[in-house]
């Protein structure tokens, strides 16, 4: 089995936060040729979020580009991924199988690292519902969380467990 990251494959930049400014800067630094794709994906995510009345497309955008940056900030890992992507079109089934396995291992490792680096939940502005409602009564906390678009039934994609209890 291959290692997801090669030894001596130190990152070019620190892992960015999953925020638009941080990801935009990271993409511009490690893979500037993909900036047009980044902005097209951003626009599609926001349009889709509006159409679906959900932040899930935006969360998926941040996660996807976090994984791209996580891979590209490690030059040897990025080289291996790109070589695997090329080898997938090989006429030799054994080469294709190895390439698919290698690419899958790299991408899964990047997803794990991004998920671990972003904490237990997505917070686009570093805030949590509790941060926004500290010191409020239970009724006003519930209203603040609801008006912020968090929680079950809001279409936000936030799990019910992120709601602040009313007690």
C-alpha positions as CSV (number, residue, x, y, z in Angstrom):
1,X,0.0,0.0,0.0
2,X,1.3,3.5,-0.8
3,X,1.6,6.3,1.6
4,X,-0.9,9.2,1.0
5,X,1.9,11.8,1.6
6,X,5.5,11.2,0.7
7,X,8.2,11.7,3.3
8,X,9.9,15.1,2.8
9,X,6.8,16.4,1.1
10,X,6.5,19.4,3.3
11,X,3.6,21.8,2.7
12,X,4.3,24.9,0.7
13,X,1.8,26.9,2.8
14,X,-0.1,26.2,6.0
15,X,-3.5,24.6,5.7
16,X,-5.9,27.4,5.2
17,X,-9.2,27.8,7.0
18,X,-12.3,26.9,5.0
19,X,-13.2,30.5,4.4
20,X,-13.5,32.3,1.0
21,X,-10.6,34.7,1.6
22,X,-8.2,32.0,2.9
23,X,-9.1,29.5,0.1
24,X,-8.8,32.1,-2.6
25,X,-5.4,33.1,-1.4
26,X,-4.3,29.5,-1.1
27,X,-5.5,28.6,-4.6
28,X,-3.7,31.7,-5.9
29,X,-0.5,30.5,-4.2
30,X,-0.4,26.8,-4.9
31,X,-2.4,26.4,-8.1
32,X,-3.0,29.8,-9.7
33,X,-4.0,28.2,-13.0
34,X,-7.2,27.0,-11.3
35,X,-8.4,30.4,-10.1
36,X,-10.9,30.8,-13.0
37,X,-12.3,27.3,-12.1
38,X,-12.4,28.3,-8.4
39,X,-14.5,31.4,-9.2
40,X,-16.8,29.6,-11.6
41,X,-17.4,26.9,-8.9
42,X,-18.0,29.7,-6.3
43,X,-20.6,31.3,-8.5
44,X,-22.4,28.0,-9.2
45,X,-22.4,27.1,-5.5
46,X,-24.0,30.4,-4.5
47,X,-26.6,30.2,-7.3
48,X,-27.4,26.6,-6.3
49,X,-27.6,27.6,-2.6
50,X,-30.2,30.3,-3.6
51,X,-32.1,27.9,-5.8
52,X,-32.2,25.2,-3.0
53,X,-32.5,27.6,-0.1
54,X,-29.6,25.7,1.5
55,X,-26.0,26.4,2.4
56,X,-25.0,22.8,1.6
57,X,-23.7,23.7,-1.9
58,X,-21.5,26.4,-0.3
59,X,-20.2,23.9,2.3
60,X,-19.5,21.5,-0.5
61,X,-17.6,24.2,-2.4
62,X,-15.4,25.0,0.6
63,X,-14.7,21.3,1.3
64,X,-13.9,20.6,-2.4
65,X,-11.5,23.5,-2.6
66,X,-10.0,22.7,0.8
67,X,-9.2,19.2,-0.6
68,X,-7.7,20.7,-3.8
69,X,-5.4,23.0,-1.7
70,X,-4.6,20.2,0.7
71,X,-3.3,18.1,-2.1
72,X,-1.6,20.9,-4.1
73,X,0.2,22.4,-1.1
74,X,2.3,19.1,-1.0
75,X,4.2,19.2,-4.3
76,X,5.2,15.5,-4.3
77,X,1.7,14.4,-3.4
78,X,0.2,16.7,-6.1
79,X,2.7,15.2,-8.7
80,X,1.7,11.7,-7.7
81,X,-2.0,12.6,-8.0
82,X,-1.6,14.1,-11.4
83,X,0.4,11.2,-12.6
84,X,-2.3,8.8,-11.3
85,X,-5.0,10.9,-13.1
86,X,-3.1,10.5,-16.3
87,X,-2.5,6.8,-15.8
88,X,-6.2,6.2,-15.4
89,X,-6.6,6.4,-19.2
90,X,-4.0,3.7,-19.7
91,X,-5.1,0.8,-21.9
92,X,-3.4,-1.6,-19.4
93,X,-6.0,-2.6,-16.8
94,X,-3.3,-3.2,-14.1
95,X,-2.0,0.3,-14.6
96,X,-5.5,1.7,-14.4
97,X,-6.2,-0.2,-11.2
98,X,-3.0,1.0,-9.5
99,X,-3.7,4.6,-10.6
100,X,-7.3,4.5,-9.3
101,X,-6.1,3.1,-6.0
102,X,-3.3,5.7,-5.7
103,X,-5.6,8.6,-6.6
104,X,-8.2,7.4,-4.2
105,X,-5.8,7.1,-1.3
106,X,-4.4,10.6,-1.9
107,X,-7.9,12.2,-2.2
108,X,-9.2,10.3,0.9
109,X,-6.2,11.3,2.9
110,X,-6.8,15.0,1.9
111,X,-10.5,14.8,2.8
112,X,-9.5,13.4,6.2
113,X,-6.9,16.1,6.8
114,X,-9.3,18.9,5.8
115,X,-12.1,17.5,8.0
116,X,-9.7,17.2,10.9
117,X,-8.3,20.6,10.3
118,X,-11.7,22.3,10.2
119,X,-12.8,21.0,13.6
120,X,-16.1,19.2,14.1
121,X,-18.2,21.5,11.9
122,X,-18.1,24.0,9.2
123,X,-18.1,27.6,10.5
124,X,-17.7,30.0,7.5
125,X,-17.0,33.0,9.7
126,X,-15.6,31.3,12.8
127,X,-18.8,31.7,14.7
128,X,-21.1,29.2,16.3
129,X,-24.7,29.6,17.2
130,X,-23.7,29.9,20.9
131,X,-21.2,32.7,20.1
132,X,-24.0,34.6,18.4
133,X,-26.5,34.1,21.2
134,X,-24.4,34.3,24.4
135,X,-26.2,35.9,27.3
136,X,-29.7,35.8,25.7
137,X,-32.8,34.2,27.1
138,X,-33.9,30.8,25.8
139,X,-36.6,32.3,23.6
140,X,-34.4,35.0,22.1
141,X,-31.6,32.4,21.6
142,X,-34.0,30.2,19.6
143,X,-35.1,33.2,17.6
144,X,-31.5,34.3,16.9
145,X,-30.5,30.8,15.8
146,X,-33.6,30.5,13.6
147,X,-33.2,33.9,12.0
148,X,-29.5,33.2,11.3
149,X,-30.7,30.2,9.3
150,X,-29.2,27.5,11.5
151,X,-30.8,24.4,12.6
152,X,-33.3,21.8,11.5
153,X,-36.0,22.8,9.1
154,X,-34.1,25.9,7.9
155,X,-32.7,24.2,4.8
156,X,-29.3,25.1,6.0
157,X,-27.9,21.6,6.2
158,X,-26.9,22.2,9.8
159,X,-27.6,19.1,11.9
160,X,-30.3,19.3,14.6
161,X,-27.5,18.8,17.2
162,X,-26.2,22.3,16.5
163,X,-29.3,23.9,17.9
164,X,-29.0,25.5,21.3
165,X,-31.2,23.8,23.9
166,X,-34.0,25.9,25.2
167,X,-33.4,24.9,28.8
